[in-house]
Amino acid sequence: MKMRCLGSWNPLLTIAATLTSVTVAAQTAISPGKSDRGTPSKAVARTPWGDPDLQGVYTNKDENGIPLERPREFEGKTIAEVKSAEFDEIVRRRQQEGVERAPGIGGAETGAGPVHWYEYYGAKNSRPWMIVEPADGKIPPLTLDAQKRAAAWSNARLGRGESDSADDRSLYDRCITRGVPGSMMPTIYGNSYQIIQSPGFVAIRYEMIHETRIIPLDGPPHVGNNLRTYMGDARGRWEGNTLVVETTNFNGKNAADIAGYGSPDRGASQALRIVERFTPTAPRRLEWSVTLDDSKTWARPWTFAMNLAKDDSQLPFEYACHEGNYGLENILSAARAAEKNH
């Protein structure tokens, strides 16, 4: 059986708080070739207790379509060396590709939702690719250990279809999680996030799968090695105006899943350590950079980055999918029906 279906998502936790962020000026895109890429903004509002105030609703829908790795056409170049005219052309091309592929998804009655749900239309993009380290813009080679894990996974899949049981579907399909950093990777829709702060804590709420990470600041150490979860154990600190979040204690079942970006990441081990940096670079913009460090999976750490634009109109909606949702039942029942027809 070789059935493929669009996945769905799961709510875990919501929290409510009063937003107090004070910001002005419009979000602007960063263009290649400029020297101020990722430069922290000096004028950052403060919370009543004195922390940098990053609170608000953000979206990265305009980052849709940016390849994770450096495209072949830019071989030998850094992001800063890409000319503005080259960048404008690839953005125009990506926008056109988004329009062209829509009829095969939302234009037909597939059950995938109406076209106006899709957030990749007209995505402006802030950069030609995402990976900033290593300098070649490529994911480092897999270690021998990671190659063995991947081979073992492939061997375990021999003779199985993609929908023989719920276990054959991804955690994303099953509305369980998109993991870290997958929960903040731009996708077809649901690209809204909310940052909420209180003394000693930061919370990040994700629209798609409706998970919320509660991040303690400047205090307790990570939990013991025997406690491991899909989203890991996060601890935060401030470095100037930058929020730095270090996450460990992944369970290895979906660690580093970057859905839709074609990276060899599903085999990340429990040793994975992720460091995220949320840096204000303009009054209504953060740069989100992510460093993945797992000596059992990649030859060296690597980092990618993108923009998060503050936009009060993009408040996260309820995402009602959950584990056991009828979408998964439909995937499996459709697979059984296909078997009968063949």
N, C-alpha and C positions, 0 to 999 in steps of 0.2 A: 504494500500500500504506500502510495507516494503523495498523500494529500497535504496541501499547505493551506493554512488559514491565517487571517489577521488575528493578532492577539488582543487581549483585553486586560483590565487592570483592577487593583484592589485597594479599598480604603483601610487604613490601620488606625490612625489617630488624628484628631484635630485639636487645636487649642485656640483660645480667643484672647485677644489683647488689644489695648488701645495703641494705635500708631502715633508716634510723636515726631516723626522725621520732618525736618524743615529743609527743603531744597528748592533751588530755582534753576532756571535755564533749561533748554531742551537738550535731549540726548543727541549726540552726533557720532557718526561712524568714524573709526580710525582708518586712514588710508595707508597703504604700503608706501615705504620710502620716507615716512616721517620719523624724526628722531624721538618723539615724545610718546611712542607706543608704550603703554603700560606704566607711564610715569604717574606716581601718586598725586592726587589733587590736594593742594595745601588747605583749601577752605572746606572743612568738613564739620557739619553740625555735631553737637554733643548732646548726649542724653542728660537728664537731670542729675544722674550720678557720675557723669564725667567721661563715659566711654564714647568713642566715635559712634555716631548715630547712622547706621546703615539700614534702618527699618524701612519697610515699604514693600510694594509689589513690584516684581521684576519679571521680564520676559527675555528669552533669547530666540524668539521666533525668527528674527532677522539673521540668525546664524545658520538657519536651515540650508543644507546643500553644501556647506564648506567641507571639503574632504579632510579626514583626520591627518593623513600623511601628505607630504609634498607631491603634487602631480608630476608626472614624467616631463611635461613641457617646461617645468621650471628647474630641471636638473642643474645642480651646481649653484643655485641662487639661494640666498636667505630671503625671508619675508621683506626685509627692508630694501632689498635690491630689486623687487618687483616694481616695474614702472606703473604709474597711475593709469596710463592708457591700457596697459595689459590687464590690470586689475579690473578696470571698468568693463572690459570686454568679457572677461570670464564671469563676472557677475551677471551681465546681460545674458550670456549663454546659459547660465544656471537657471535664471528666471524663465527663459524660454523652455528649457527642459521640464521645469515644473508644470508649466501650462500643458505641454504636450503629453505628459504622462497621466494627467488628471482624468481624461475620459475613460481610461482603462481601470480606474479605481472608483472615483466618486460619480462619474457621469453615467454609469450603469447601475441598475438596481442590484447591487451586490450585498447590501446590508451593512456596508462599511460607513454609511453616513453620507449626508449631502455635501456637495462640493464646498459650500461656504464654511464648513468646519475646518477645512485644511489651511494650515498656517504657513505653508512654504511659498505661497504665491507672492511674488514681488519681494522676496527676502533680499535685503540690501547687502548683507555680509560685511564683516569688519576686516577680513583678512583672506588671503588666498588659500591657506591651509592652517591647521590647528597646532600641530606639533612644533614646539619652539626649542626643545632639547630632546635628543641631540641635534646638532646644527644641521644635519642632513635632512631633518624633517621626517625621519623614518622611525618606526617602532624598532627597538633593538632586537637582535636575534633571540630566539627562544633558547633556554639552557637545555642541556641533555635531559635533565630531570623533567622539564616541561614537555619535551618531545615524547618521552616515555609515557607520561600521563595522557597526552593527546592520543597516542597510539593505543593505549589501553582502553580509552573511552571509545575509540573507533571500533576496536575489536568487540567491545561489549554491545555495540549497536548492530553488528552483523546479523542479518536475518530478521531484523525488526523493522517495522514500518514507522512512519513519523507520528502515527496516532493509534498505535496498538493499545495504549493505556494513557491515563493522565500523566504518568511519569515520563512519557516520551515527548511531552510538550514542555516548552520553556516555563520558567517561573513567571515570566512576563505574560505568556499566553494564559497561565493559570491564575492571573490576577493576584499574585503573591507579592512580587517586588520587581523593581528594575535595578535595585542595588545601588552601590556607590562606585563610580560617579554616574552610572547610567541614568539615575533619576533626574539628572539635570541636563542630559543631552537633548538637544532640540530634535523634535520628531514631527509627525504629521499634524498633530494638534496637542493641546494640553501643556503648552510651554510656559506656564505661569508658576511663579514661586513667590513665597512671602517670607520675609525675614522679620522676626519679632525678637525684641531684646528685653531683658529684665536684669536687675543687679545680679551678676554672677552667672548668667545664662544667655545663650542665643538659641533660638529655635528657627529651623528652616522647614517650611511647609511646601510640599510638592503637589501640584495639581494631579498629574498622572500617577495613578495608583494611590494618591491621597495619603502618603506617608509623611510623618513629621519627625525630624531629628531634633532631639533636645541635647544641646551641647554645653556642658559645664565649662566655665572659664577659670583659668589660673588656680586650679585647686587640686582635686583628687586625682591620683594616678589612674591609669587604665585598670580595668577589672582583671581578674586572674585569667590565665590561659585556658582554664576549663570552661569559661563563658564565652561563647562565640555565636554570632548572629549574622543574618543576611546583610544587614546594614553596618555591621561592625560597632565598635565602641569609640565614640568621638570625644576629643578634648580640644578646647580652644584657648587661644591667647591673642593678645594684641601686640603687634609690632608696628609702632606708630599708628597710622590710621588703617592698617591692614589687619583684617581678621584672618588668623591662621588656624586651621582646623586639621588636627592629626587624627586619623582613624585607623585602628588596629582591630584585632580580635574578630576577623571575618571567619565565617564557617567554611569557606572554600567552595561553596556550592554555586555561587554566582558572582564571586568577587571580581571586581573590575569589569563587569559586563557593560560594554558601551554599545547598546543596541543600535543596529543599523549602520555602524561605522566600519564594519569589516575587519576589525583588529583581532589578532589571535589571542583573545583575552579570557576566554571562558575557562582556561586551565589554570588561572592564577591560584596560588597555593594559600594556605592559612597564614603564611608568613607575610602576606601582602601588607604594606604600610602605605597609606595614601595621605598626602599633605595638600590641602586646598588653601588657596589664598584669595580672599575677596578684597580687592584694592580699589578704592574710589579713584577714578581717573578723570572724572568730570562731575558736575553737580548732579546729573541724573544718569550716571553710568558707573558700573563696577567692571573691573576685569576679573574673571574667575579663572585661575590657573590651577592645574591639577598635576601633581607629581606622583607617579606610581613606582614604588620601590619594592621589588620582590626578587631576591637573589635566587630563588628556586624556580623562577619563571623567565625572567629576562636577564640578558647579559649585563645590563646596567639600568639605572633608573631613567625614566623618561617623563617629559612634561608637555602637556598641551594647554591651550588657553583660548578663551573667547570672551565676548562682551555679554553683560547682563544690563538691559536698559530698564530704567525705572519707569513704570507706566501704570498709573492708578486705574486705568480702564481695563486692565488685564487681571482683575481679582480672580483667584482660583475658584472654579466651580466645584460643586460636589462631584466626586468621581465614584460612582456607585458600584463599580464592578468589585467583586470579592471572590475569594477562593470558593470553588463550587458553583460559580455563576453559570447560567444556562448557556453562555457562549461556549464553554468547554464541553458541555453536554452535546451541543450541536456539532462541534468539531468531531467528537468521537462517534456520534450516531451517523454523521455523514460518511465517515470512513467505513463504518460497517455496511452502509448502503452501497458504497462504491465497491466493496469486496463482493457483494452479492451480484452486482452487475458485471463482474469480471470473472 
